[in-house]
């Protein structure tokens, strides 16, 4: 059984996603080192009905805290 150890995904110019998966042979003659690439076609998302919008109240917003001044 091959041992897959790495995965990466990149956005293609046409909106598709290319996923790379890398296996390692672990210095074994029974395994292989492979670089596999899969192209996932772009798909138009329609989130209008399925996505809820959450509005944060002003008091829930994170504000910046001043950094401490040295060793005081």
PDB file of N, CA, C and O in Angstrom, chain B, residues numbered from 101:
ATOM      1  N   UNK B 101       0.852  -1.165   0.000  1.00  0.00           N
ATOM      2  CA  UNK B 101       0.000   0.000   0.000  1.00  0.00           C
ATOM      3  C   UNK B 101       0.902   1.234   0.000  1.00  0.00           C
ATOM      4  O   UNK B 101       1.856   1.317   0.774  1.00  0.00           O
ATOM      5  N   UNK B 102       0.592   2.183  -0.870  1.00  0.00           N
ATOM      6  CA  UNK B 102       1.371   3.417  -0.922  1.00  0.00           C
ATOM      7  C   UNK B 102       1.031   4.316   0.261  1.00  0.00           C
ATOM      8  O   UNK B 102      -0.080   4.289   0.792  1.00  0.00           O
ATOM      9  N   UNK B 103       2.005   5.100   0.652  1.00  0.00           N
ATOM     10  CA  UNK B 103       1.882   5.982   1.807  1.00  0.00           C
ATOM     11  C   UNK B 103       1.806   7.423   1.304  1.00  0.00           C
ATOM     12  O   UNK B 103       2.828   7.998   0.930  1.00  0.00           O
ATOM     13  N   UNK B 104       0.625   8.004   1.289  1.00  0.00           N
ATOM     14  CA  UNK B 104       0.458   9.378   0.808  1.00  0.00           C
ATOM     15  C   UNK B 104       0.765  10.342   1.942  1.00  0.00           C
ATOM     16  O   UNK B 104       0.175  10.266   3.019  1.00  0.00           O
ATOM     17  N   UNK B 105       1.700  11.251   1.680  1.00  0.00           N
ATOM     18  CA  UNK B 105       2.204  12.112   2.745  1.00  0.00           C
ATOM     19  C   UNK B 105       2.021  13.594   2.505  1.00  0.00           C
ATOM     20  O   UNK B 105       2.222  14.388   3.424  1.00  0.00           O
ATOM     21  N   UNK B 106       1.647  13.994   1.306  1.00  0.00           N
ATOM     22  CA  UNK B 106       1.528  15.425   1.028  1.00  0.00           C
ATOM     23  C   UNK B 106       0.317  15.676   0.148  1.00  0.00           C
ATOM     24  O   UNK B 106      -0.056  14.848  -0.684  1.00  0.00           O
ATOM     25  N   UNK B 107      -0.289  16.844   0.352  1.00  0.00           N
ATOM     26  CA  UNK B 107      -1.415  17.260  -0.475  1.00  0.00           C
ATOM     27  C   UNK B 107      -1.332  18.769  -0.656  1.00  0.00           C
ATOM     28  O   UNK B 107      -0.967  19.497   0.267  1.00  0.00           O
ATOM     29  N   UNK B 108      -1.673  19.225  -1.847  1.00  0.00           N
ATOM     30  CA  UNK B 108      -1.691  20.659  -2.134  1.00  0.00           C
ATOM     31  C   UNK B 108      -2.811  20.924  -3.128  1.00  0.00           C
ATOM     32  O   UNK B 108      -3.124  20.079  -3.967  1.00  0.00           O
ATOM     33  N   UNK B 109      -3.403  22.091  -3.028  1.00  0.00           N
ATOM     34  CA  UNK B 109      -4.457  22.491  -3.962  1.00  0.00           C
ATOM     35  C   UNK B 109      -4.162  23.897  -4.449  1.00  0.00           C
ATOM     36  O   UNK B 109      -3.795  24.773  -3.666  1.00  0.00           O
ATOM     37  N   UNK B 110      -4.326  24.107  -5.752  1.00  0.00           N
ATOM     38  CA  UNK B 110      -4.123  25.441  -6.313  1.00  0.00           C
ATOM     39  C   UNK B 110      -5.315  25.805  -7.182  1.00  0.00           C
ATOM     40  O   UNK B 110      -5.932  24.945  -7.811  1.00  0.00           O
ATOM     41  N   UNK B 111      -5.624  27.085  -7.206  1.00  0.00           N
ATOM     42  CA  UNK B 111      -6.700  27.592  -8.054  1.00  0.00           C
ATOM     43  C   UNK B 111      -6.147  27.806  -9.455  1.00  0.00           C
ATOM     44  O   UNK B 111      -5.092  28.418  -9.621  1.00  0.00           O
ATOM     45  N   UNK B 112      -6.844  27.311 -10.450  1.00  0.00           N
ATOM     46  CA  UNK B 112      -6.437  27.457 -11.842  1.00  0.00           C
ATOM     47  C   UNK B 112      -7.067  28.728 -12.419  1.00  0.00           C
ATOM     48  O   UNK B 112      -8.072  29.205 -11.893  1.00  0.00           O
ATOM     49  N   UNK B 113      -6.494  29.280 -13.488  1.00  0.00           N
ATOM     50  CA  UNK B 113      -7.029  30.518 -14.071  1.00  0.00           C
ATOM     51  C   UNK B 113      -8.488  30.420 -14.515  1.00  0.00           C
ATOM     52  O   UNK B 113      -9.201  31.424 -14.516  1.00  0.00           O
ATOM     53  N   UNK B 114      -8.939  29.222 -14.892  1.00  0.00           N
ATOM     54  CA  UNK B 114     -10.323  29.071 -15.358  1.00  0.00           C
ATOM     55  C   UNK B 114     -11.312  28.843 -14.218  1.00  0.00           C
ATOM     56  O   UNK B 114     -12.496  28.614 -14.465  1.00  0.00           O
ATOM     57  N   UNK B 115     -10.836  28.905 -12.968  1.00  0.00           N
ATOM     58  CA  UNK B 115     -11.715  28.716 -11.819  1.00  0.00           C
ATOM     59  C   UNK B 115     -11.722  27.298 -11.279  1.00  0.00           C
ATOM     60  O   UNK B 115     -12.286  27.045 -10.215  1.00  0.00           O
ATOM     61  N   UNK B 116     -11.106  26.375 -11.994  1.00  0.00           N
ATOM     62  CA  UNK B 116     -11.015  24.995 -11.517  1.00  0.00           C
ATOM     63  C   UNK B 116      -9.993  24.919 -10.386  1.00  0.00           C
ATOM     64  O   UNK B 116      -9.266  25.879 -10.130  1.00  0.00           O
ATOM     65  N   UNK B 117      -9.944  23.788  -9.722  1.00  0.00           N
ATOM     66  CA  UNK B 117      -8.963  23.547  -8.665  1.00  0.00           C
ATOM     67  C   UNK B 117      -8.149  22.320  -9.042  1.00  0.00           C
ATOM     68  O   UNK B 117      -8.707  21.288  -9.413  1.00  0.00           O
ATOM     69  N   UNK B 118      -6.833  22.435  -8.947  1.00  0.00           N
ATOM     70  CA  UNK B 118      -5.957  21.283  -9.173  1.00  0.00           C
ATOM     71  C   UNK B 118      -5.443  20.822  -7.818  1.00  0.00           C
ATOM     72  O   UNK B 118      -4.889  21.607  -7.048  1.00  0.00           O
ATOM     73  N   UNK B 119      -5.637  19.531  -7.537  1.00  0.00           N
ATOM     74  CA  UNK B 119      -5.202  18.936  -6.278  1.00  0.00           C
ATOM     75  C   UNK B 119      -4.056  17.974  -6.578  1.00  0.00           C
ATOM     76  O   UNK B 119      -4.171  17.095  -7.433  1.00  0.00           O
ATOM     77  N   UNK B 120      -2.946  18.157  -5.858  1.00  0.00           N
ATOM     78  CA  UNK B 120      -1.792  17.272  -5.980  1.00  0.00           C
ATOM     79  C   UNK B 120      -1.698  16.414  -4.723  1.00  0.00           C
ATOM     80  O   UNK B 120      -1.876  16.906  -3.609  1.00  0.00           O
ATOM     81  N   UNK B 121      -1.416  15.126  -4.913  1.00  0.00           N
ATOM     82  CA  UNK B 121      -1.194  14.209  -3.803  1.00  0.00           C
ATOM     83  C   UNK B 121       0.128  13.492  -4.072  1.00  0.00           C
ATOM     84  O   UNK B 121       0.365  13.009  -5.179  1.00  0.00           O
ATOM     85  N   UNK B 122       0.986  13.425  -3.055  1.00  0.00           N
ATOM     86  CA  UNK B 122       2.317  12.842  -3.205  1.00  0.00           C
ATOM     87  C   UNK B 122       2.478  11.646  -2.278  1.00  0.00           C
ATOM     88  O   UNK B 122       2.164  11.718  -1.090  1.00  0.00           O
ATOM     89  N   UNK B 123       2.971  10.548  -2.835  1.00  0.00           N
ATOM     90  CA  UNK B 123       3.265   9.371  -2.008  1.00  0.00           C
ATOM     91  C   UNK B 123       4.773   9.189  -1.916  1.00  0.00           C
ATOM     92  O   UNK B 123       5.525   9.699  -2.747  1.00  0.00           O
ATOM     93  N   UNK B 124       5.201   8.462  -0.905  1.00  0.00           N
ATOM     94  CA  UNK B 124       6.614   8.212  -0.650  1.00  0.00           C
ATOM     95  C   UNK B 124       6.842   6.708  -0.652  1.00  0.00           C
ATOM     96  O   UNK B 124       6.017   5.949  -0.143  1.00  0.00           O
ATOM     97  N   UNK B 125       7.960   6.280  -1.226  1.00  0.00           N
ATOM     98  CA  UNK B 125       8.234   4.843  -1.278  1.00  0.00           C
ATOM     99  C   UNK B 125       8.888   4.301  -0.011  1.00  0.00           C
ATOM    100  O   UNK B 125       9.062   3.090   0.124  1.00  0.00           O
ATOM    101  N   UNK B 126       9.254   5.187   0.924  1.00  0.00           N
ATOM    102  CA  UNK B 126       9.869   4.769   2.190  1.00  0.00           C
ATOM    103  C   UNK B 126      11.063   3.834   1.982  1.00  0.00           C
ATOM    104  O   UNK B 126      11.336   2.972   2.817  1.00  0.00           O
ATOM    105  N   UNK B 127      11.767   4.011   0.868  1.00  0.00           N
ATOM    106  CA  UNK B 127      12.936   3.186   0.524  1.00  0.00           C
ATOM    107  C   UNK B 127      12.581   1.701   0.420  1.00  0.00           C
ATOM    108  O   UNK B 127      13.420   0.835   0.671  1.00  0.00           O
ATOM    109  N   UNK B 128      11.346   1.423   0.053  1.00  0.00           N
ATOM    110  CA  UNK B 128      10.884   0.044  -0.069  1.00  0.00           C
ATOM    111  C   UNK B 128      10.632  -0.281  -1.538  1.00  0.00           C
ATOM    112  O   UNK B 128      10.046   0.522  -2.264  1.00  0.00           O
ATOM    113  N   UNK B 129      11.070  -1.453  -1.972  1.00  0.00           N
ATOM    114  CA  UNK B 129      10.812  -1.869  -3.353  1.00  0.00           C
ATOM    115  C   UNK B 129       9.339  -2.243  -3.562  1.00  0.00           C
ATOM    116  O   UNK B 129       8.905  -2.434  -4.699  1.00  0.00           O
ATOM    117  N   UNK B 130       8.584  -2.344  -2.494  1.00  0.00           N
ATOM    118  CA  UNK B 130       7.159  -2.676  -2.594  1.00  0.00           C
ATOM    119  C   UNK B 130       6.270  -1.442  -2.726  1.00  0.00           C
ATOM    120  O   UNK B 130       5.072  -1.563  -2.983  1.00  0.00           O
ATOM    121  N   UNK B 131       6.846  -0.270  -2.553  1.00  0.00           N
ATOM    122  CA  UNK B 131       6.077   0.968  -2.654  1.00  0.00           C
ATOM    123  C   UNK B 131       6.635   1.826  -3.776  1.00  0.00           C
ATOM    124  O   UNK B 131       7.723   1.568  -4.289  1.00  0.00           O
ATOM    125  N   UNK B 132       5.870   2.857  -4.153  1.00  0.00           N
ATOM    126  CA  UNK B 132       6.278   3.760  -5.220  1.00  0.00           C
ATOM    127  C   UNK B 132       6.194   5.194  -4.739  1.00  0.00           C
ATOM    128  O   UNK B 132       5.428   5.520  -3.832  1.00  0.00           O
ATOM    129  N   UNK B 133       6.994   6.044  -5.360  1.00  0.00           N
ATOM    130  CA  UNK B 133       6.851   7.480  -5.162  1.00  0.00           C
ATOM    131  C   UNK B 133       6.008   7.988  -6.321  1.00  0.00           C
ATOM    132  O   UNK B 133       6.391   7.850  -7.483  1.00  0.00           O
ATOM    133  N   UNK B 134       4.867   8.571  -6.003  1.00  0.00           N
ATOM    134  CA  UNK B 134       3.938   9.040  -7.031  1.00  0.00           C
ATOM    135  C   UNK B 134       3.549  10.483  -6.768  1.00  0.00           C
ATOM    136  O   UNK B 134       3.396  10.900  -5.620  1.00  0.00           O
ATOM    137  N   UNK B 135       3.392  11.238  -7.839  1.00  0.00           N
ATOM    138  CA  UNK B 135       2.787  12.564  -7.769  1.00  0.00           C
ATOM    139  C   UNK B 135       1.528  12.491  -8.612  1.00  0.00           C
ATOM    140  O   UNK B 135       1.595  12.388  -9.837  1.00  0.00           O
ATOM    141  N   UNK B 136       0.382  12.544  -7.954  1.00  0.00           N
ATOM    142  CA  UNK B 136      -0.905  12.474  -8.642  1.00  0.00           C
ATOM    143  C   UNK B 136      -1.506  13.867  -8.713  1.00  0.00           C
ATOM    144  O   UNK B 136      -1.396  14.643  -7.764  1.00  0.00           O
ATOM    145  N   UNK B 137      -2.139  14.187  -9.832  1.00  0.00           N
ATOM    146  CA  UNK B 137      -2.815  15.474  -9.996  1.00  0.00           C
ATOM    147  C   UNK B 137      -4.258  15.207 -10.412  1.00  0.00           C
ATOM    148  O   UNK B 137      -4.521  14.410 -11.313  1.00  0.00           O
ATOM    149  N   UNK B 138      -5.180  15.879  -9.748  1.00  0.00           N
ATOM    150  CA  UNK B 138      -6.600  15.763 -10.048  1.00  0.00           C
ATOM    151  C   UNK B 138      -7.138  17.156 -10.338  1.00  0.00           C
ATOM    152  O   UNK B 138      -6.901  18.084  -9.565  1.00  0.00           O
ATOM    153  N   UNK B 139      -7.856  17.310 -11.438  1.00  0.00           N
ATOM    154  CA  UNK B 139      -8.474  18.587 -11.773  1.00  0.00           C
ATOM    155  C   UNK B 139      -9.952  18.531 -11.418  1.00  0.00           C
ATOM    156  O   UNK B 139     -10.693  17.685 -11.919  1.00  0.00           O
ATOM    157  N   UNK B 140     -10.368  19.442 -10.549  1.00  0.00           N
ATOM    158  CA  UNK B 140     -11.770  19.548 -10.153  1.00  0.00           C
ATOM    159  C   UNK B 140     -12.362  20.730 -10.897  1.00  0.00           C
ATOM    160  O   UNK B 140     -11.879  21.850 -10.734  1.00  0.00           O
ATOM    161  N   UNK B 141     -13.388  20.523 -11.707  1.00  0.00           N
ATOM    162  CA  UNK B 141     -13.937  21.620 -12.501  1.00  0.00           C
ATOM    163  C   UNK B 141     -14.549  22.709 -11.630  1.00  0.00           C
ATOM    164  O   UNK B 141     -15.018  22.462 -10.519  1.00  0.00           O
ATOM    165  N   UNK B 142     -14.528  23.917 -12.174  1.00  0.00           N
ATOM    166  CA  UNK B 142     -15.155  25.049 -11.476  1.00  0.00           C
ATOM    167  C   UNK B 142     -16.653  24.817 -11.456  1.00  0.00           C
ATOM    168  O   UNK B 142     -17.226  24.211 -12.361  1.00  0.00           O
ATOM    169  N   UNK B 143     -17.258  25.309 -10.416  1.00  0.00           N
ATOM    170  CA  UNK B 143     -18.702  25.158 -10.334  1.00  0.00           C
ATOM    171  C   UNK B 143     -19.276  26.451  -9.786  1.00  0.00           C
ATOM    172  O   UNK B 143     -18.717  27.064  -8.877  1.00  0.00           O
ATOM    173  N   UNK B 144     -20.370  26.841 -10.339  1.00  0.00           N
ATOM    174  CA  UNK B 144     -20.997  28.083  -9.914  1.00  0.00           C
ATOM    175  C   UNK B 144     -21.733  27.850  -8.604  1.00  0.00           C
ATOM    176  O   UNK B 144     -22.600  26.981  -8.507  1.00  0.00           O
ATOM    177  N   UNK B 145     -21.379  28.628  -7.613  1.00  0.00           N
ATOM    178  CA  UNK B 145     -21.995  28.469  -6.296  1.00  0.00           C
ATOM    179  C   UNK B 145     -23.240  29.336  -6.191  1.00  0.00           C
ATOM    180  O   UNK B 145     -23.258  30.480  -6.644  1.00  0.00           O
ATOM    181  N   UNK B 146     -24.270  28.779  -5.594  1.00  0.00           N
ATOM    182  CA  UNK B 146     -25.486  29.536  -5.326  1.00  0.00           C
ATOM    183  C   UNK B 146     -25.757  29.430  -3.834  1.00  0.00           C
ATOM    184  O   UNK B 146     -26.358  28.467  -3.359  1.00  0.00           O
ATOM    185  N   UNK B 147     -25.303  30.430  -3.115  1.00  0.00           N
ATOM    186  CA  UNK B 147     -25.436  30.400  -1.666  1.00  0.00           C
ATOM    187  C   UNK B 147     -26.612  31.234  -1.168  1.00  0.00           C
ATOM    188  O   UNK B 147     -26.802  31.367   0.041  1.00  0.00           O
ATOM    189  N   UNK B 148     -27.387  31.785  -2.060  1.00  0.00           N
ATOM    190  CA  UNK B 148     -28.438  32.708  -1.647  1.00  0.00           C
ATOM    191  C   UNK B 148     -29.446  32.065  -0.700  1.00  0.00           C
ATOM    192  O   UNK B 148     -29.880  32.715   0.251  1.00  0.00           O
ATOM    193  N   UNK B 149     -29.823  30.842  -0.924  1.00  0.00           N
ATOM    194  CA  UNK B 149     -30.838  30.181  -0.103  1.00  0.00           C
ATOM    195  C   UNK B 149     -30.231  29.388   1.050  1.00  0.00           C
ATOM    196  O   UNK B 149     -30.908  29.131   2.046  1.00  0.00           O
ATOM    197  N   UNK B 150     -28.947  28.993   0.925  1.00  0.00           N
ATOM    198  CA  UNK B 150     -28.377  28.059   1.889  1.00  0.00           C
ATOM    199  C   UNK B 150     -27.477  28.697   2.928  1.00  0.00           C
ATOM    200  O   UNK B 150     -27.098  28.031   3.892  1.00  0.00           O
ATOM    201  N   UNK B 151     -27.127  29.947   2.771  1.00  0.00           N
ATOM    202  CA  UNK B 151     -26.180  30.572   3.683  1.00  0.00           C
ATOM    203  C   UNK B 151     -26.891  31.585   4.563  1.00  0.00           C
ATOM    204  O   UNK B 151     -27.561  32.495   4.074  1.00  0.00           O
ATOM    205  N   UNK B 152     -26.735  31.414   5.853  1.00  0.00           N
ATOM    206  CA  UNK B 152     -27.311  32.375   6.793  1.00  0.00           C
ATOM    207  C   UNK B 152     -26.318  33.514   6.994  1.00  0.00           C
ATOM    208  O   UNK B 152     -25.107  33.291   6.993  1.00  0.00           O
ATOM    209  N   UNK B 153     -26.816  34.705   7.163  1.00  0.00           N
ATOM    210  CA  UNK B 153     -25.951  35.854   7.421  1.00  0.00           C
ATOM    211  C   UNK B 153     -26.003  36.179   8.898  1.00  0.00           C
ATOM    212  O   UNK B 153     -27.075  36.237   9.501  1.00  0.00           O
ATOM    213  N   UNK B 154     -24.854  36.385   9.461  1.00  0.00           N
ATOM    214  CA  UNK B 154     -24.767  36.727  10.866  1.00  0.00           C
ATOM    215  C   UNK B 154     -24.182  38.124  10.982  1.00  0.00           C
ATOM    216  O   UNK B 154     -23.102  38.401  10.460  1.00  0.00           O
ATOM    217  N   UNK B 155     -24.883  38.978  11.652  1.00  0.00           N
ATOM    218  CA  UNK B 155     -24.405  40.339  11.885  1.00  0.00           C
ATOM    219  C   UNK B 155     -23.916  40.416  13.319  1.00  0.00           C
ATOM    220  O   UNK B 155     -24.597  39.953  14.234  1.00  0.00           O
ATOM    221  N   UNK B 156     -22.749  40.992  13.520  1.00  0.00           N
ATOM    222  CA  UNK B 156     -22.215  41.149  14.878  1.00  0.00           C
ATOM    223  C   UNK B 156     -22.663  42.480  15.457  1.00  0.00           C
ATOM    224  O   UNK B 156     -22.668  43.511  14.785  1.00  0.00           O
ATOM    225  N   UNK B 157     -23.029  42.422  16.702  1.00  0.00           N
ATOM    226  CA  UNK B 157     -23.349  43.655  17.409  1.00  0.00           C
ATOM    227  C   UNK B 157     -22.048  44.396  17.690  1.00  0.00           C
ATOM    228  O   UNK B 157     -21.010  43.753  17.844  1.00  0.00           O
ATOM    229  N   UNK B 158     -22.065  45.733  17.763  1.00  0.00           N
ATOM    230  CA  UNK B 158     -20.830  46.493  18.003  1.00  0.00           C
ATOM    231  C   UNK B 158     -20.070  46.032  19.237  1.00  0.00           C
ATOM    232  O   UNK B 158     -18.839  46.050  19.235  1.00  0.00           O
ATOM    233  N   UNK B 159     -20.762  45.621  20.287  1.00  0.00           N
ATOM    234  CA  UNK B 159     -20.065  45.202  21.508  1.00  0.00           C
ATOM    235  C   UNK B 159     -19.375  43.843  21.344  1.00  0.00           C
ATOM    236  O   UNK B 159     -18.528  43.489  22.164  1.00  0.00           O
ATOM    237  N   UNK B 160     -19.715  43.082  20.311  1.00  0.00           N
ATOM    238  CA  UNK B 160     -19.077  41.790  20.064  1.00  0.00           C
ATOM    239  C   UNK B 160     -17.789  41.908  19.251  1.00  0.00           C
ATOM    240  O   UNK B 160     -17.043  40.936  19.127  1.00  0.00           O
ATOM    241  N   UNK B 161     -17.531  43.067  18.709  1.00  0.00           N
ATOM    242  CA  UNK B 161     -16.353  43.228  17.861  1.00  0.00           C
ATOM    243  C   UNK B 161     -15.085  43.262  18.696  1.00  0.00           C
ATOM    244  O   UNK B 161     -15.075  43.783  19.811  1.00  0.00           O
ATOM    245  N   UNK B 162     -14.037  42.711  18.156  1.00  0.00           N
ATOM    246  CA  UNK B 162     -12.746  42.685  18.841  1.00  0.00           C
ATOM    247  C   UNK B 162     -12.066  44.028  18.643  1.00  0.00           C
ATOM    248  O   UNK B 162     -12.000  44.547  17.529  1.00  0.00           O
ATOM    249  N   UNK B 163     -11.564  44.580  19.730  1.00  0.00           N
ATOM    250  CA  UNK B 163     -10.826  45.838  19.618  1.00  0.00           C
ATOM    251  C   UNK B 163      -9.361  45.577  19.929  1.00  0.00           C
ATOM    252  O   UNK B 163      -9.022  44.605  20.604  1.00  0.00           O
ATOM    253  N   UNK B 164      -8.506  46.447  19.435  1.00  0.00           N
ATOM    254  CA  UNK B 164      -7.072  46.287  19.669  1.00  0.00           C
ATOM    255  C   UNK B 164      -6.728  46.686  21.097  1.00  0.00           C
ATOM    256  O   UNK B 164      -7.229  47.678  21.625  1.00  0.00           O
ATOM    257  N   UNK B 165      -5.865  45.888  21.702  1.00  0.00           N
ATOM    258  CA  UNK B 165      -5.381  46.182  23.049  1.00  0.00           C
ATOM    259  C   UNK B 165      -3.981  46.752  22.903  1.00  0.00           C
ATOM    260  O   UNK B 165      -3.151  46.157  22.215  1.00  0.00           O
ATOM    261  N   UNK B 166      -3.693  47.897  23.534  1.00  0.00           N
ATOM    262  CA  UNK B 166      -2.353  48.475  23.405  1.00  0.00           C
ATOM    263  C   UNK B 166      -1.288  47.510  23.919  1.00  0.00           C
ATOM    264  O   UNK B 166      -1.484  46.828  24.924  1.00  0.00           O
ATOM    265  N   UNK B 167      -0.163  47.464  23.214  1.00  0.00           N
ATOM    266  CA  UNK B 167       0.949  46.602  23.627  1.00  0.00           C
ATOM    267  C   UNK B 167       1.538  47.135  24.922  1.00  0.00           C
ATOM    268  O   UNK B 167       1.554  48.344  25.154  1.00  0.00           O
ATOM    269  N   UNK B 168       2.025  46.226  25.770  1.00  0.00           N
ATOM    270  CA  UNK B 168       2.632  46.664  27.031  1.00  0.00           C
ATOM    271  C   UNK B 168       3.928  47.402  26.735  1.00  0.00           C
ATOM    272  O   UNK B 168       4.564  47.178  25.705  1.00  0.00           O
ATOM    273  N   UNK B 169       4.307  48.272  27.637  1.00  0.00           N
ATOM    274  CA  UNK B 169       5.504  49.084  27.407  1.00  0.00           C
ATOM    275  C   UNK B 169       6.689  48.516  28.167  1.00  0.00           C
ATOM    276  O   UNK B 169       7.036  48.998  29.246  1.00  0.00           O
ATOM    277  N   UNK B 170       7.301  47.499  27.604  1.00  0.00           N
ATOM    278  CA  UNK B 170       8.532  46.956  28.180  1.00  0.00           C
ATOM    279  C   UNK B 170       8.311  46.180  29.457  1.00  0.00           C
ATOM    280  O   UNK B 170       7.356  45.411  29.567  1.00  0.00           O
ATOM    281  N   UNK B 171       9.217  46.383  30.451  1.00  0.00           N
ATOM    282  CA  UNK B 171       9.206  45.581  31.670  1.00  0.00           C
ATOM    283  C   UNK B 171       8.479  46.215  32.826  1.00  0.00           C
ATOM    284  O   UNK B 171       8.875  46.000  33.972  1.00  0.00           O
ATOM    285  N   UNK B 172       7.450  46.975  32.592  1.00  0.00           N
ATOM    286  CA  UNK B 172       6.709  47.589  33.698  1.00  0.00           C
ATOM    287  C   UNK B 172       5.732  46.644  34.309  1.00  0.00           C
ATOM    288  O   UNK B 172       5.029  47.006  35.252  1.00  0.00           O
TER     289      UNK B 172
END
